[in-house]
Amino acid sequence: MKKIVKRLLASGLCISLCLGLIGCSGGAKEEKKDGGKTEVTIWVREQMEAPITAAVKQYNEKQDKVKVNAVVYPDNELTDQLTLALSSGNVPDIVSLDDILAPYYNSISALSDVTEQFDKLPYKDTFSEGMVELGKYDGKQYAIPFAPDVSVMFYNKEHFKEAGLDPEKGPENWTQLIEYAQKLTTNERFGYTYNGGGGQMFTFVPYIWSNGGDLLSEDGKTCLLDQPQAVEALQLYDDLTNKYKVTPEGVTTYSWSESQDAFLTGKVSMTVLGNSQLYTFLTDYPDFDFGVCLIPKSDNGEYTSFGGGDLIAVMEQSKHKEAAWDFVEYALSEEVQVELFAKNGLLPARTDLFDNEYFNGNDKYKVLQEALKVSRASWSENYNEMNQPLVNATQSCLMGNATAEEAFKAATDEINKIMQ
């Protein structure tokens, strides 16, 4: 416990000042009984509320030994509340958390070792390798892929037709991306837009990976943005913005919503978004004729995608881990992953479940399946702390204040200080 508190206080994660929440309901400090049932609590982010609460309801109705309670927090509050709970010893039994945060929580011994249970899963090889790696620590498995979110390119098919491009095929590589963006740019619209702010990990970093580069070394301790492969990816964005002028004015500071809105309103023809946008577009904009493809790879590179989303884990401080794991297994079952996730446009964590009645009629979901197979994220105990240096560097270059090489050299120096 002392180890946990020490690392929490030293971390960059915010500990909430709402001390009245210590000891609040939703924790699992002691085993509780409800009519003879063991009570287990799961904490989830708000974006996962609908499928998780439905899964909890179904699970509770299927058996009479365990009662699961779901506690939902706004997406930006769950981390603070979990940090506070760890310091007070009043933790949930299970948590569904942003996958990039798993290395940090493992570094403070917050998650329970489930290597033995994971190895017994008959479908363990169907998970995204990138997400599996994020849940590992010192060779052991602590968190399991649960609800993936991958980045892919969206493009406007009507714009493609008008530009004489094949509407059934998006750009495959950087050369085609530049070519298509130029053809799609007119007096009324632009060929490409991107998230210039906090979403760059999700939308821009895959360009670095496809060129053979990375954010960090394999051990997560050394920044690699000053390497040629990463610099060339930033130069691609610089060329699209300042040389070819195929992006909207002000794009360098576009938020996620501004980038998405520019695409939806026809102001731009191509952009990189996530799989949740696919379901939203199909549901809320049924007349919008758009395509989905993998993010263009470098001319000699490989396709990649950012593997975001949620991992599910049993907390080390849980008093009833066996019951907690039983629910985790249920949450990974076809009943949940297909009938609650896929049915509502969410990606199953298991690639063997993409062959389902909800995805089979739409080729766009096949693209998401391929993106999941090539998805990844850099492993780091300080992942969130790298975001601002990356944003500052890209904006510095794209606004003409530094070359790509200068900008990423500065970011590398700053991130390396964070890693010390």
C-alpha positions, 0 to 999 in steps of 0.5 A, a space after each residue: 500500500 505504501 508503494 501505491 501511495 508513494 507512486 500516486 503522489 509522485 505521478 502527474 495524474 490529478 488527485 481530486 480535491 473532493 475528499 468527501 468522495 473517499 469511502 463513497 459507494 462504488 468501492 469494494 473494500 469489503 465483501 458484501 452480500 445481497 441475498 447471499 450474493 457476492 457483490 462486485 463493482 465495476 467502474 466504467 467511462 461514460 462512453 461505455 455506459 450503455 453496453 456495460 449497464 446492459 451487460 451487468 443487467 444480463 449477467 445478474 439475471 443469468 446467475 444467482 451467486 454474484 451481483 455486479 454493480 456498475 459505477 459510471 464516471 465522465 470520461 475525464 473523471 474516472 482516472 482522478 476517481 480511481 487515483 483517489 480510490 487507490 490512495 484511500 483503499 476503497 477501490 472497485 473490483 473491476 475497472 474498464 480504463 483507457 488502454 494507454 493508462 494501463 502501463 502506469 497503473 501496472 507500475 504502481 501495482 494497482 492491477 491484479 495479475 490475470 496471466 493464468 486466466 488469460 492464457 486459458 481463454 480459447 480466444 486469447 490469440 484473437 485480440 489486438 496484439 497492440 492492446 494485449 501488450 499495453 496490458 502487460 507488465 514484466 511479462 505478465 498480463 494484468 489487463 485484457 482488451 475489451 472495447 477497441 477504438 481504432 483510427 481510420 481514414 474517412 473520405 467523401 465519395 461524392 467529392 471523389 467522383 467529382 474529382 475523377 477518383 475511384 469512390 470505392 478506394 481511398 488513398 493507399 500511400 503518402 504519394 496518393 494522399 498528396 495527389 488525391 488531396 490536390 485533386 479534391 481541393 477546389 474553391 469551395 473545399 479542401 482535400 484533407 483536414 486533421 486534428 491539430 490539437 489533443 487528438 494527434 496521438 490518435 490521428 497523426 502518430 500512425 503516419 510515423 509508425 507506417 514510416 517505420 518510426 515510433 514515439 518511444 523506444 521499446 522500453 518506453 524510456 527514450 523518445 524517438 521523434 528526432 529520428 528521420 522516420 518521424 521527421 518525415 511524417 511531420 514533413 508530410 503534414 507540413 507539405 499538405 498544409 503549407 506547400 500544397 495548401 490542401 487543408 483549411 485555414 486554421 487547421 493547425 489548431 483544429 479540435 477533434 470536433 472541428 475536424 469532424 464537422 469540417 468533414 460532415 459539412 463538406 468543407 473537406 474531403 478526407 480526414 482521420 477519425 475513429 470507429 465510433 464516428 462510423 456508427 454515428 455517421 451511419 446512424 445519424 447521417 444515413 444520406 451521407 455517402 462516405 467511404 472508409 479506408 486504412 490510413 495511408 502508409 508511407 510509400 515503402 511502409 506498412 499500414 498502421 492504426 492507433 489502438 485506443 479504447 478500453 482494457 478491462 482489469 481486476 484490481 489488486 485490492 479487490 477482495 473477491 477476484 474470482 467473482 470479478 474474473 467471472 464477470 470479465 469472462 462474461 464481458 468478453 463473451 459473444 453474448 456481450 461482444 456481439 449482441 451488445 457491442 457490435 449490434 450498437 456499432 462498437 468493435 468487438 475486442 475479439 477479431 473472431 467475432 467480426 463475422 456477425 449479422 450486424 457487420 456482414 452487410 457493411 464493408 466498412 466494418 471489414 476495414 475496421 477489422 483490418 485496422 484492429 489487426 495492425 493497431 498499436 500504441 506506444 507503451 509508456 508509464 507517462 503516456 499522457 504527459 507526452 501529448 502536449 510536447 507533441 502538440 507543441 512541436 507539430 504546431 510549431 512546424 505547421 505554423 512556420 516557426 520551426 522546421 520538422 527536424 527542429 520541432 521534433 528535436 525540441 519535443 524529443 528533448 522535452 519528452 526525454 526529461 519527462 521520462 527521467 
